[in-house]
């Protein structure tokens, strides 16, 4: 019988500081009504100056380990999905390894933007099922407010900070990650990009002056891409696995924008009750989005062992990913 990887436990963490729509009214030309109507977001969390991505990841991971009833010494591999690493190197996963007190194990970062957590789960699943690791810690963590341009009224309303984590291990029952489907395509349009800071545009006075170290977005292109690909992924997962939407307890999507999620639901004829959302409180947290929502739904008792869930995400790259899981 082939091995199957499953979620042994989940955890999440968001910083204490809350940035409301009314707070943003004091920073840019916007309003609570304008933001809520266009995004569904009411507030988001902001990391303190003493917190980093690894700080958030550490607390989320500790909670996931506690839920899985495991110690850090029992982890065989750490995979962190992030676009806001503490430093380009060492990896955020190495900082997390140190913070948790793990053994000398593989620890590395994955950069797939908002799809990153599902990418990390796919790697963890493969490592477990190939007997290369027993217990894998997968994390999505971001300090997006550090690369948010608070002079851009169209994008600064969207982003928040947070982290979500999960421990994967071998399944001894019907639970398990059934599929992980990953996709990417070079973003010719520059739909979602952080222009500077890499080898193409290293930091200079000019890149700083031109605000090239902040995220740049094209909202209409993102809307079209996300709605189409979310529906394509749902169709593929259902048809490939021979199930119907009624068999799925919850869809856990990347928390990108309520209008996008509603448009996708309408296009696929799904009730919004089946789509778990928390972006009204946390905004878009990129790779942290899916695991944060997953952990919240599990801890609320909305998702229980044996339930089928569908995780879907889409992000910069362009990347998109889906996963069917029997929790």
C-alpha positions in Angstrom: 0.0 0.0 0.0 1.4 3.4 -1.0 2.1 5.9 1.7 -0.1 9.0 2.0 0.9 12.2 3.8 -1.7 13.9 6.0 -2.1 17.0 8.2 -1.2 16.1 11.8 -1.8 19.5 13.2 -2.1 23.2 12.2 -1.3 26.5 13.8 -1.4 30.2 13.0 -0.4 33.6 14.3 -1.2 37.3 13.5 0.5 40.3 15.1 -1.4 42.3 17.7 -1.5 45.6 15.9 -4.7 46.2 13.9 -4.8 48.6 10.9 -8.4 49.4 10.2 -9.9 51.1 7.1 -10.5 54.2 9.3 -6.8 54.2 10.0 -6.0 54.1 6.3 -8.3 57.1 5.7 -5.7 59.1 7.6 -2.9 57.9 5.3 -4.3 58.0 1.8 -7.4 59.3 -0.1 -9.8 56.5 0.7 -12.7 55.6 2.9 -14.0 52.6 4.8 -16.9 52.3 2.3 -14.6 52.4 -0.7 -12.3 49.7 0.6 -15.1 47.4 1.9 -17.0 47.7 -1.4 -14.0 46.9 -3.6 -12.3 44.3 -1.4 -14.4 43.1 1.5 -11.5 44.0 3.9 -12.3 45.8 7.1 -8.9 45.5 8.9 -5.5 43.8 8.7 -2.6 43.1 11.0 0.7 44.8 11.0 3.9 43.3 12.5 5.8 45.5 15.1 9.2 46.7 14.2 10.7 44.0 16.5 8.8 41.2 14.6 10.0 39.6 11.4 8.6 36.9 9.1 10.4 34.2 11.1 9.0 35.6 14.4 5.4 35.1 13.1 6.4 31.7 11.6 7.8 30.5 14.9 4.7 31.1 16.9 2.5 29.6 14.2 4.8 26.5 14.1 4.8 26.1 17.8 1.0 26.0 17.8 1.0 23.5 14.9 3.5 21.3 16.8 1.4 21.4 19.9 -1.7 20.5 17.9 0.2 17.5 16.4 1.5 16.6 19.8 5.1 16.6 18.6 8.3 18.2 19.7 10.7 20.2 17.5 13.2 17.4 17.7 10.8 15.1 15.9 10.6 17.3 12.7 12.7 16.0 9.8 12.3 18.9 7.4 11.2 22.6 7.4 9.7 24.3 4.3 8.8 28.0 4.5 6.8 29.7 1.8 7.4 33.4 1.8 8.0 36.5 -0.5 9.2 38.5 2.5 12.1 36.6 4.0 14.0 37.9 7.0 17.0 38.0 4.7 17.6 36.5 1.2 20.1 34.2 3.0 20.1 32.6 5.4 16.6 31.4 4.5 13.7 32.1 6.8 13.4 28.4 7.3 16.9 28.4 8.9 15.9 31.1 11.3 12.8 29.1 12.1 14.9 26.0 12.6 17.0 27.9 15.2 14.1 29.5 16.9 12.3 26.1 17.4 15.4 24.2 18.4 15.3 21.6 15.7 18.0 19.1 14.8 20.3 19.5 11.8 17.7 18.9 9.2 16.9 20.3 5.7 15.4 23.7 6.0 14.7 25.9 3.0 12.3 28.6 1.5 9.9 28.4 -1.4 9.0 31.5 -3.4 5.7 31.0 -5.2 3.9 34.1 -3.8 0.3 33.5 -2.7 0.5 29.9 -4.0 3.5 29.1 -1.9 1.9 27.2 0.9 0.3 24.6 -1.5 3.7 24.4 -3.3 5.3 23.7 0.1 2.7 21.0 0.9 3.3 19.3 -2.4 7.1 19.1 -1.6 6.4 17.8 1.9 3.9 15.3 0.6 6.5 14.0 -1.9 9.2 13.7 0.7 7.0 11.7 3.1 5.6 9.4 0.4 9.1 8.7 -1.0 10.4 7.8 2.5 12.7 10.8 2.5 11.2 12.3 5.6 8.8 11.3 8.4 7.5 14.6 9.7 7.6 17.8 7.7 6.8 21.3 8.9 5.3 23.5 6.2 4.8 27.2 6.8 3.4 30.2 5.0 4.5 33.5 6.6 4.6 37.1 5.5 5.4 40.6 6.6 3.8 42.2 3.5 3.4 45.6 5.1 7.1 46.0 4.8 6.8 46.0 1.0 3.4 47.8 0.8 3.4 51.2 -0.8 1.3 53.4 1.4 1.3 56.1 -1.3 -0.7 53.8 -3.6 -4.3 54.0 -2.5 -5.3 51.1 -4.8 -2.9 48.5 -3.3 -2.1 49.6 0.2 -5.6 48.7 1.4 -5.1 45.0 0.6 -2.2 43.6 2.6 -1.6 42.4 6.1 0.9 40.3 8.0 0.5 36.8 9.4 1.6 33.2 9.4 0.1 29.7 9.2 1.8 26.3 9.7 1.0 22.6 9.4 2.9 19.5 10.3 2.7 16.7 7.7 3.2 13.1 8.5 2.4 9.6 7.3 -1.3 8.8 7.4 -2.6 5.7 9.3 -6.2 6.2 8.4 -8.3 7.5 5.5 -7.0 11.1 6.0 -4.5 12.4 3.5 -3.4 14.9 0.9 -5.0 13.3 -2.2 -3.7 15.7 -4.9 -1.4 18.8 -5.2 -1.6 20.4 -8.6 0.9 23.2 -9.3 1.0 25.6 -12.2 3.1 28.6 -13.3 3.5 31.0 -16.3 5.8 33.9 -16.7 4.0 37.1 -16.0 4.5 39.1 -19.2 2.1 41.8 -18.1 3.8 42.6 -14.8 0.5 41.8 -13.1 2.1 41.3 -9.6 5.7 42.2 -9.2 8.3 43.6 -6.7 10.6 45.3 -9.3 13.8 45.9 -7.3 16.0 44.2 -4.8 17.2 41.3 -6.9 20.0 41.0 -9.5 17.9 42.7 -12.2 17.6 46.0 -10.3 19.8 45.9 -7.2 19.2 48.6 -4.6 20.4 52.0 -5.7 19.4 55.6 -4.9 17.4 55.5 -8.1 15.4 52.4 -7.3 14.6 53.7 -3.8 13.6 57.1 -5.2 11.3 55.5 -7.8 9.7 53.3 -5.0 10.7 50.1 -6.8 11.1 48.2 -3.6 7.3 48.1 -3.1 4.8 45.7 -4.7 3.2 46.8 -8.0 -0.2 45.4 -9.0 -2.6 45.5 -11.9 -6.0 45.0 -10.3 -8.1 44.2 -13.4 -5.6 41.7 -14.8 -5.4 40.0 -11.4 -9.2 39.8 -11.1 -9.5 38.2 -14.6 -6.7 35.7 -13.9 -7.9 34.7 -10.4 -11.5 34.1 -11.4 -10.7 32.1 -14.5 -8.0 29.9 -12.8 -9.9 29.3 -9.6 -12.7 27.9 -11.6 -10.4 25.9 -13.8 -8.7 24.3 -10.8 -12.0 23.5 -9.1 -13.2 21.8 -12.3 -10.0 19.8 -12.7 -9.9 18.6 -9.0 -13.6 17.5 -9.1 -13.4 15.7 -12.5 -10.0 14.1 -11.9 -11.0 12.7 -8.5 -14.6 11.7 -9.6 -16.3 13.8 -7.0 -19.0 16.5 -6.9 -19.0 19.9 -5.1 -21.5 18.4 -2.7 -18.8 16.0 -1.5 -16.5 19.0 -0.5 -17.0 20.4 3.0 -15.1 23.6 2.4 -13.1 25.4 -0.2 -10.1 27.1 1.5 -9.0 29.8 -1.0 -6.3 32.3 -1.0 -7.8 35.4 0.7 -7.3 37.8 -2.2 -10.4 39.9 -2.6 -14.1 39.2 -1.8 -15.2 40.4 -5.2 -12.9 37.8 -6.9 -14.2 35.0 -4.6 -17.8 36.0 -5.2 -17.3 36.2 -8.9 -15.7 32.7 -8.9 -18.5 31.3 -6.8 -21.1 32.7 -9.1 -19.3 31.4 -12.2 -19.1 27.9 -10.7 -22.5 28.1 -9.1 -21.2 27.6 -5.6 -22.8 29.0 -2.4 -20.4 31.4 -0.6 -21.2 29.4 2.6 -18.9 26.7 1.2 -16.0 29.1 0.7 -14.2 29.9 4.0 -13.1 33.5 4.2 -11.4 35.6 6.9 -10.0 38.4 4.7 -12.3 40.9 6.3 -10.1 40.7 9.4 -6.7 39.9 7.9 -6.6 41.1 4.3 -4.4 39.5 1.8 -1.5 37.8 3.6 0.0 36.0 0.5 1.5 32.6 1.3 0.1 32.8 4.9 -3.4 33.2 3.6 -4.4 29.5 3.0 -2.8 28.0 6.1 -4.2 30.8 8.3 -7.7 30.2 7.1 -7.3 26.5 7.3 -6.1 26.6 10.9 -8.9 29.0 11.9 -11.6 26.7 10.3 -10.1 23.6 12.1 -10.0 25.4 15.5 -13.6 26.6 15.1 -14.6 23.0 14.5 -15.8 23.7 11.0 -13.4 21.1 9.5 -13.1 17.7 11.2 -11.3 14.4 10.4 -12.6 12.8 7.3 -13.9 16.0 5.7 -12.9 16.7 2.1 -11.5 20.2 1.6 -10.2 22.0 -1.5 -7.3 24.5 -1.2 -6.8 26.9 -4.1 -4.5 29.8 -4.5 -3.0 32.1 -7.2 -0.2 34.6 -7.0 2.7 36.4 -8.6 4.8 34.6 -11.1 2.2 33.9 -12.3 1.6 30.9 -10.1 -1.5 29.0 -9.2 -2.1 25.8 -7.3 -4.8 23.5 -5.9 -5.0 20.6 -3.5 -7.7 18.1 -2.5 -7.3 17.0 1.1 -9.2 14.5 3.3 -8.5 16.2 6.6 
